[in-house]
Amino acid sequence: MSGGWAGSTRRHELPDDWPERRAYVLARDEYRCRWHEDSTVCGRAATDVDHIRPGNDHRPENLQALCRDHHALKSSREGNAARWSVRMRRPAERHPGLI
């Protein structure tokens, strides 16, 4: 299995009642993708529930329904940003007096 949940521990961080929360958010958002960019909302059929702000805040206010394409796009952007933030850090320079 490649991509997606492969190698991730994220699923274990979800609360025990995640299926109920997921169903609630999909119904609340009328099974429509809430992705918005350039002041337009996608509106396609939503199959996924995603966190608006990263982390472990699983409250409904921090969850949104997304179509598979926009969920993949958002996850990709977040993953790339995390990789670049690590890659772009310079190692600490040694103090000149200790060289």
N, CA, C and O atoms as a GROMACS GRO file, in nm:
protein
  396
    1MET      N    1   0.085  -0.117   0.000
    1MET     CA    2   0.000   0.000   0.000
    1MET      C    3   0.089   0.123   0.000
    1MET      O    4   0.181   0.133   0.082
    2SER      N    5   0.064   0.215  -0.089
    2SER     CA    6   0.146   0.336  -0.095
    2SER      C    7   0.060   0.458  -0.069
    2SER      O    8  -0.059   0.459  -0.098
    3GLY      N    9   0.125   0.562  -0.013
    3GLY     CA   10   0.053   0.685   0.015
    3GLY      C   11  -0.052   0.667   0.121
    3GLY      O   12  -0.052   0.568   0.194
    4GLY      N   13  -0.144   0.762   0.130
    4GLY     CA   14  -0.254   0.752   0.223
    4GLY      C   15  -0.208   0.728   0.366
    4GLY      O   16  -0.125   0.802   0.419
    5TRP      N   17  -0.263   0.625   0.428
    5TRP     CA   18  -0.237   0.595   0.568
    5TRP      C   19  -0.115   0.505   0.585
    5TRP      O   20  -0.080   0.471   0.698
    6ALA      N   21  -0.050   0.465   0.476
    6ALA     CA   22   0.064   0.373   0.485
    6ALA      C   23   0.174   0.432   0.573
    6ALA      O   24   0.224   0.542   0.545
    7GLY      N   25   0.211   0.361   0.677
    7GLY     CA   26   0.317   0.404   0.765
    7GLY      C   27   0.278   0.515   0.862
    7GLY      O   28   0.361   0.560   0.940
    8SER      N   29   0.155   0.558   0.858
    8SER     CA   30   0.110   0.666   0.944
    8SER      C   31   0.055   0.611   1.075
    8SER      O   32  -0.004   0.503   1.080
    9THR      N   33   0.076   0.687   1.181
    9THR     CA   34   0.016   0.653   1.310
    9THR      C   35  -0.107   0.740   1.337
    9THR      O   36  -0.167   0.734   1.444
   10ARG      N   37  -0.143   0.821   1.240
   10ARG     CA   38  -0.252   0.919   1.256
   10ARG      C   39  -0.383   0.852   1.296
   10ARG      O   40  -0.456   0.906   1.379
   11ARG      N   41  -0.414   0.738   1.238
   11ARG     CA   42  -0.541   0.672   1.265
   11ARG      C   43  -0.553   0.637   1.414
   11ARG      O   44  -0.662   0.640   1.470
   12HIS      N   45  -0.442   0.605   1.478
   12HIS     CA   46  -0.443   0.570   1.620
   12HIS      C   47  -0.467   0.692   1.708
   12HIS      O   48  -0.502   0.677   1.825
   13GLU      N   49  -0.447   0.811   1.653
   13GLU     CA   50  -0.468   0.934   1.729
   13GLU      C   51  -0.613   0.980   1.727
   13GLU      O   52  -0.651   1.071   1.801
   14LEU      N   53  -0.695   0.918   1.642
   14LEU     CA   54  -0.835   0.956   1.632
   14LEU      C   55  -0.913   0.904   1.753
   14LEU      O   56  -0.880   0.798   1.806
   15PRO      N   57  -1.015   0.978   1.796
   15PRO     CA   58  -1.094   0.933   1.911
   15PRO      C   59  -1.173   0.807   1.876
   15PRO      O   60  -1.197   0.778   1.759
   16ASP      N   61  -1.213   0.733   1.979
   16ASP     CA   62  -1.288   0.609   1.959
   16ASP      C   63  -1.419   0.632   1.884
   16ASP      O   64  -1.466   0.544   1.812
   17ASP      N   65  -1.477   0.750   1.901
   17ASP     CA   66  -1.605   0.778   1.834
   17ASP      C   67  -1.586   0.847   1.698
   17ASP      O   68  -1.677   0.915   1.652
   18TRP      N   69  -1.470   0.830   1.636
   18TRP     CA   70  -1.443   0.894   1.507
   18TRP      C   71  -1.550   0.862   1.402
   18TRP      O   72  -1.592   0.953   1.330
   19PRO      N   73  -1.595   0.736   1.388
   19PRO     CA   74  -1.698   0.709   1.286
   19PRO      C   75  -1.824   0.795   1.304
   19PRO      O   76  -1.883   0.840   1.207
   20GLU      N   77  -1.863   0.817   1.430
   20GLU     CA   78  -1.981   0.900   1.456
   20GLU      C   79  -1.953   1.047   1.423
   20GLU      O   80  -2.036   1.115   1.365
   21ARG      N   81  -1.834   1.094   1.462
   21ARG     CA   82  -1.798   1.233   1.431
   21ARG      C   83  -1.792   1.254   1.279
   21ARG      O   84  -1.841   1.355   1.227
   22ARG      N   85  -1.732   1.159   1.211
   22ARG     CA   86  -1.720   1.167   1.065
   22ARG      C   87  -1.858   1.174   1.001
   22ARG      O   88  -1.883   1.258   0.914
   23ALA      N   89  -1.948   1.085   1.044
   23ALA     CA   90  -2.084   1.084   0.989
   23ALA      C   91  -2.155   1.216   1.018
   23ALA      O   92  -2.227   1.268   0.932
   24TYR      N   93  -2.136   1.270   1.139
   24TYR     CA   94  -2.198   1.396   1.175
   24TYR      C   95  -2.151   1.509   1.083
   24TYR      O   96  -2.232   1.586   1.033
   25VAL      N   97  -2.020   1.518   1.061
   25VAL     CA   98  -1.964   1.626   0.979
   25VAL      C   99  -2.010   1.613   0.834
   25VAL      O  100  -2.046   1.713   0.772
   26LEU      N  101  -2.010   1.492   0.780
   26LEU     CA  102  -2.057   1.473   0.643
   26LEU      C  103  -2.202   1.517   0.629
   26LEU      O  104  -2.238   1.586   0.534
   27ALA      N  105  -2.287   1.478   0.726
   27ALA     CA  106  -2.428   1.517   0.722
   27ALA      C  107  -2.443   1.669   0.740
   27ALA      O  108  -2.520   1.733   0.668
   28ARG      N  109  -2.369   1.726   0.835
   28ARG     CA  110  -2.375   1.870   0.859
   28ARG      C  111  -2.338   1.949   0.734
   28ARG      O  112  -2.401   2.050   0.702
   29ASP      N  113  -2.235   1.902   0.663
   29ASP     CA  114  -2.189   1.970   0.542
   29ASP      C  115  -2.264   1.922   0.417
   29ASP      O  116  -2.225   1.954   0.305
   30GLU      N  117  -2.371   1.847   0.439
   30GLU     CA  118  -2.459   1.800   0.331
   30GLU      C  119  -2.385   1.718   0.226
   30GLU      O  120  -2.420   1.721   0.108
   31TYR      N  121  -2.284   1.644   0.270
   31TYR     CA  122  -2.205   1.557   0.183
   31TYR      C  123  -2.147   1.632   0.063
   31TYR      O  124  -2.132   1.577  -0.046
   32ARG      N  125  -2.116   1.760   0.085
   32ARG     CA  126  -2.057   1.846  -0.019
   32ARG      C  127  -1.922   1.897   0.027
   32ARG      O  128  -1.904   1.932   0.143
   33CYS      N  129  -1.827   1.900  -0.066
   33CYS     CA  130  -1.692   1.946  -0.037
   33CYS      C  131  -1.693   2.093   0.001
   33CYS      O  132  -1.751   2.176  -0.070
   34ARG      N  133  -1.631   2.125   0.113
   34ARG     CA  134  -1.625   2.262   0.164
   34ARG      C  135  -1.496   2.334   0.125
   34ARG      O  136  -1.470   2.443   0.175
   35TRP      N  137  -1.416   2.274   0.036
   35TRP     CA  138  -1.292   2.338  -0.009
   35TRP      C  139  -1.325   2.471  -0.074
   35TRP      O  140  -1.412   2.478  -0.161
   36HIS      N  141  -1.256   2.575  -0.032
   36HIS     CA  142  -1.278   2.705  -0.095
   36HIS      C  143  -1.143   2.767  -0.130
   36HIS      O  144  -1.048   2.765  -0.052
   37GLU      N  145  -1.140   2.821  -0.248
   37GLU     CA  146  -1.020   2.887  -0.298
   37GLU      C  147  -1.066   2.994  -0.395
   37GLU      O  148  -1.155   2.969  -0.478
   38ASP      N  149  -1.007   3.109  -0.387
   38ASP     CA  150  -1.046   3.221  -0.474
   38ASP      C  151  -1.195   3.251  -0.460
   38ASP      O  152  -1.263   3.279  -0.560
   39SER      N  153  -1.246   3.246  -0.338
   39SER     CA  154  -1.385   3.278  -0.303
   39SER      C  155  -1.490   3.189  -0.369
   39SER      O  156  -1.607   3.227  -0.378
   40THR      N  157  -1.451   3.072  -0.415
   40THR     CA  158  -1.549   2.975  -0.466
   40THR      C  159  -1.538   2.847  -0.384
   40THR      O  160  -1.430   2.808  -0.341
   41VAL      N  161  -1.652   2.782  -0.364
   41VAL     CA  162  -1.657   2.657  -0.289
   41VAL      C  163  -1.672   2.543  -0.389
   41VAL      O  164  -1.749   2.555  -0.484
   42CYS      N  165  -1.599   2.434  -0.369
   42CYS     CA  166  -1.600   2.322  -0.461
   42CYS      C  167  -1.742   2.266  -0.479
   42CYS      O  168  -1.797   2.272  -0.589
   43GLY      N  169  -1.801   2.213  -0.372
   43GLY     CA  170  -1.938   2.164  -0.379
   43GLY      C  171  -1.956   2.024  -0.434
   43GLY      O  172  -2.068   1.974  -0.439
   44ARG      N  173  -1.847   1.958  -0.476
   44ARG     CA  174  -1.862   1.821  -0.526
   44ARG      C  175  -1.895   1.727  -0.410
   44ARG      O  176  -1.890   1.767  -0.294
   45ALA      N  177  -1.929   1.605  -0.442
   45ALA     CA  178  -1.963   1.507  -0.339
   45ALA      C  179  -1.844   1.484  -0.247
   45ALA      O  180  -1.733   1.456  -0.293
   46ALA      N  181  -1.868   1.495  -0.118
   46ALA     CA  182  -1.762   1.477  -0.017
   46ALA      C  183  -1.764   1.333   0.033
   46ALA      O  184  -1.869   1.277   0.062
   47THR      N  185  -1.645   1.276   0.042
   47THR     CA  186  -1.629   1.141   0.096
   47THR      C  187  -1.537   1.139   0.217
   47THR      O  188  -1.534   1.039   0.289
   48ASP      N  189  -1.463   1.245   0.240
   48ASP     CA  190  -1.362   1.249   0.345
   48ASP      C  191  -1.393   1.360   0.446
   48ASP      O  192  -1.459   1.458   0.413
   49VAL      N  193  -1.345   1.341   0.568
   49VAL     CA  194  -1.354   1.444   0.672
   49VAL      C  195  -1.212   1.477   0.713
   49VAL      O  196  -1.133   1.388   0.742
   50ASP      N  197  -1.181   1.606   0.716
   50ASP     CA  198  -1.045   1.651   0.741
   50ASP      C  199  -1.044   1.759   0.847
   50ASP      O  200  -1.142   1.831   0.867
   51HIS      N  201  -0.931   1.768   0.916
   51HIS     CA  202  -0.912   1.874   1.015
   51HIS      C  203  -0.881   2.005   0.944
   51HIS      O  204  -0.799   2.009   0.853
   52ILE      N  205  -0.944   2.112   0.985
   52ILE     CA  206  -0.919   2.244   0.927
   52ILE      C  207  -0.782   2.293   0.972
   52ILE      O  208  -0.699   2.332   0.890
   53ARG      N  209  -0.761   2.292   1.104
   53ARG     CA  210  -0.630   2.326   1.160
   53ARG      C  211  -0.561   2.197   1.198
   53ARG      O  212  -0.622   2.112   1.263
   54PRO      N  213  -0.435   2.179   1.161
   54PRO     CA  214  -0.364   2.055   1.193
   54PRO      C  215  -0.358   2.030   1.344
   54PRO      O  216  -0.364   2.123   1.424
   55GLY      N  217  -0.346   1.906   1.378
   55GLY     CA  218  -0.333   1.869   1.518
   55GLY      C  219  -0.439   1.770   1.560
   55GLY      O  220  -0.500   1.703   1.477
   56ASN      N  221  -0.461   1.762   1.689
   56ASN     CA  222  -0.554   1.664   1.743
   56ASN      C  223  -0.681   1.727   1.798
   56ASN      O  224  -0.740   1.676   1.892
   57ASP      N  225  -0.723   1.838   1.739
   57ASP     CA  226  -0.849   1.900   1.777
   57ASP      C  227  -0.959   1.836   1.692
   57ASP      O  228  -0.978   1.871   1.575
   58HIS      N  229  -1.031   1.742   1.752
   58HIS     CA  230  -1.131   1.665   1.678
   58HIS      C  231  -1.273   1.719   1.700
   58HIS      O  232  -1.370   1.649   1.673
   59ARG      N  233  -1.284   1.842   1.747
   59ARG     CA  234  -1.417   1.901   1.763
   59ARG      C  235  -1.479   1.926   1.625
   59ARG      O  236  -1.407   1.956   1.530
   60PRO      N  237  -1.610   1.915   1.614
   60PRO     CA  238  -1.676   1.938   1.484
   60PRO      C  239  -1.643   2.072   1.421
   60PRO      O  240  -1.641   2.085   1.298
   61GLU      N  241  -1.617   2.173   1.505
   61GLU     CA  242  -1.585   2.307   1.451
   61GLU      C  243  -1.452   2.306   1.375
   61GLU      O  244  -1.427   2.395   1.294
   62ASN      N  245  -1.368   2.206   1.401
   62ASN     CA  246  -1.238   2.198   1.335
   62ASN      C  247  -1.237   2.090   1.227
   62ASN      O  248  -1.131   2.052   1.177
   63LEU      N  249  -1.353   2.041   1.191
   63LEU     CA  250  -1.362   1.937   1.088
   63LEU      C  251  -1.445   1.987   0.972
   63LEU      O  252  -1.538   2.066   0.989
   64GLN      N  253  -1.409   1.939   0.852
   64GLN     CA  254  -1.484   1.977   0.732
   64GLN      C  255  -1.491   1.858   0.637
   64GLN      O  256  -1.403   1.772   0.635
   65ALA      N  257  -1.597   1.856   0.559
   65ALA     CA  258  -1.613   1.754   0.456
   65ALA      C  259  -1.537   1.798   0.332
   65ALA      O  260  -1.546   1.914   0.290
   66LEU      N  261  -1.463   1.705   0.272
   66LEU     CA  262  -1.388   1.734   0.150
   66LEU      C  263  -1.407   1.622   0.049
   66LEU      O  264  -1.429   1.507   0.087
   67CYS      N  265  -1.399   1.656  -0.078
   67CYS     CA  266  -1.396   1.552  -0.182
   67CYS      C  267  -1.258   1.487  -0.178
   67CYS      O  268  -1.164   1.544  -0.122
   68ARG      N  269  -1.246   1.373  -0.235
   68ARG     CA  270  -1.119   1.299  -0.231
   68ARG      C  271  -1.004   1.380  -0.292
   68ARG      O  272  -0.893   1.381  -0.239
   69ASP      N  273  -1.031   1.449  -0.403
   69ASP     CA  274  -0.926   1.527  -0.469
   69ASP      C  275  -0.873   1.641  -0.382
   69ASP      O  276  -0.752   1.661  -0.372
   70HIS      N  277  -0.964   1.715  -0.320
   70HIS     CA  278  -0.920   1.828  -0.238
   70HIS      C  279  -0.857   1.781  -0.107
   70HIS      O  280  -0.768   1.848  -0.054
   71HIS      N  281  -0.901   1.668  -0.054
   71HIS     CA  282  -0.836   1.614   0.065
   71HIS      C  283  -0.692   1.575   0.031
   71HIS      O  284  -0.600   1.602   0.108
   72ALA      N  285  -0.673   1.512  -0.084
   72ALA     CA  286  -0.538   1.473  -0.127
   72ALA      C  287  -0.451   1.597  -0.149
   72ALA      O  288  -0.334   1.599  -0.111
   73LEU      N  289  -0.508   1.699  -0.211
   73LEU     CA  290  -0.434   1.823  -0.236
   73LEU      C  291  -0.392   1.889  -0.105
   73LEU      O  292  -0.277   1.930  -0.089
   74LYS      N  293  -0.486   1.900  -0.011
   74LYS     CA  294  -0.456   1.963   0.118
   74LYS      C  295  -0.350   1.883   0.194
   74LYS      O  296  -0.255   1.941   0.248
   75SER      N  297  -0.364   1.752   0.197
   75SER     CA  298  -0.266   1.668   0.266
   75SER      C  299  -0.129   1.678   0.202
   75SER      O  300  -0.027   1.681   0.272
   76SER      N  301  -0.125   1.684   0.070
   76SER     CA  302   0.001   1.697  -0.001
   76SER      C  303   0.069   1.829   0.031
   76SER      O  304   0.189   1.833   0.057
   77ARG      N  305  -0.007   1.936   0.031
   77ARG     CA  306   0.048   2.068   0.063
   77ARG      C  307   0.104   2.070   0.205
   77ARG      O  308   0.212   2.124   0.229
   78GLU      N  309   0.028   2.012   0.300
   78GLU     CA  310   0.073   2.011   0.439
   78GLU      C  311   0.200   1.926   0.455
   78GLU      O  312   0.292   1.964   0.527
   79GLY      N  313   0.203   1.811   0.387
   79GLY     CA  314   0.321   1.725   0.394
   79GLY      C  315   0.443   1.791   0.334
   79GLY      O  316   0.553   1.783   0.390
   80ASN      N  317   0.426   1.855   0.220
   80ASN     CA  318   0.538   1.924   0.155
   80ASN      C  319   0.588   2.040   0.242
   80ASN      O  320   0.709   2.061   0.253
   81ALA      N  321   0.496   2.114   0.301
   81ALA     CA  322   0.536   2.225   0.387
   81ALA      C  323   0.617   2.173   0.507
   81ALA      O  324   0.716   2.235   0.546
   82ALA      N  325   0.574   2.061   0.564
   82ALA     CA  326   0.646   2.005   0.678
   82ALA      C  327   0.785   1.958   0.636
   82ALA      O  328   0.883   1.982   0.708
   83ARG      N  329   0.795   1.893   0.520
   83ARG     CA  330   0.925   1.847   0.473
   83ARG      C  331   1.018   1.964   0.445
   83ARG      O  332   1.136   1.960   0.480
   84TRP      N  333   0.966   2.070   0.382
   84TRP     CA  334   1.050   2.185   0.350
   84TRP      C  335   1.094   2.258   0.476
   84TRP      O  336   1.206   2.309   0.482
   85SER      N  337   1.007   2.263   0.578
   85SER     CA  338   1.047   2.334   0.700
   85SER      C  339   1.164   2.263   0.766
   85SER      O  340   1.251   2.328   0.825
   86VAL      N  341   1.169   2.131   0.758
   86VAL     CA  342   1.281   2.056   0.815
   86VAL      C  343   1.404   2.070   0.726
   86VAL      O  344   1.514   2.090   0.775
   87ARG      N  345   1.385   2.059   0.596
   87ARG     CA  346   1.496   2.063   0.501
   87ARG      C  347   1.563   2.200   0.497
   87ARG      O  348   1.685   2.208   0.478
   88MET      N  349   1.487   2.305   0.515
   88MET     CA  350   1.542   2.440   0.500
   88MET      C  351   1.612   2.490   0.626
   88MET      O  352   1.674   2.596   0.622
   89ARG      N  353   1.603   2.418   0.735
   89ARG     CA  354   1.672   2.461   0.857
   89ARG      C  355   1.821   2.439   0.842
   89ARG      O  356   1.865   2.330   0.806
   90ARG      N  357   1.896   2.540   0.870
   90ARG     CA  358   2.042   2.527   0.866
   90ARG      C  359   2.089   2.469   0.998
   90ARG      O  360   2.032   2.498   1.103
   91PRO      N  361   2.192   2.387   0.992
   91PRO     CA  362   2.246   2.337   1.119
   91PRO      C  363   2.307   2.452   1.197
   91PRO      O  364   2.357   2.549   1.140
   92ALA      N  365   2.303   2.441   1.328
   92ALA     CA  366   2.359   2.545   1.412
   92ALA      C  367   2.509   2.558   1.385
   92ALA      O  368   2.580   2.458   1.378
   93GLU      N  369   2.555   2.680   1.370
   93GLU     CA  370   2.697   2.703   1.346
   93GLU      C  371   2.774   2.695   1.477
   93GLU      O  372   2.725   2.735   1.582
   94ARG      N  373   2.891   2.643   1.469
   94ARG     CA  374   2.976   2.635   1.589
   94ARG      C  375   3.027   2.774   1.623
   94ARG      O  376   3.051   2.856   1.535
   95HIS      N  377   3.043   2.797   1.749
   95HIS     CA  378   3.094   2.926   1.794
   95HIS      C  379   3.238   2.944   1.744
   95HIS      O  380   3.318   2.850   1.756
   96PRO      N  381   3.274   3.061   1.687
   96PRO     CA  382   3.408   3.080   1.631
   96PRO      C  383   3.521   3.053   1.730
   96PRO      O  384   3.630   3.011   1.690
   97GLY      N  385   3.496   3.077   1.857
   97GLY     CA  386   3.599   3.053   1.957
   97GLY      C  387   3.622   2.906   1.987
   97GLY      O  388   3.720   2.869   2.051
   98LEU      N  389   3.530   2.821   1.940
   98LEU     CA  390   3.542   2.677   1.965
   98LEU      C  391   3.594   2.600   1.844
   98LEU      O  392   3.610   2.478   1.850
   99ILE      N  393   3.621   2.670   1.736
   99ILE     CA  394   3.666   2.602   1.614
   99ILE      C  395   3.814   2.569   1.624
   99ILE      O  396   3.871   2.512   1.531
   0.00000   0.00000   0.00000
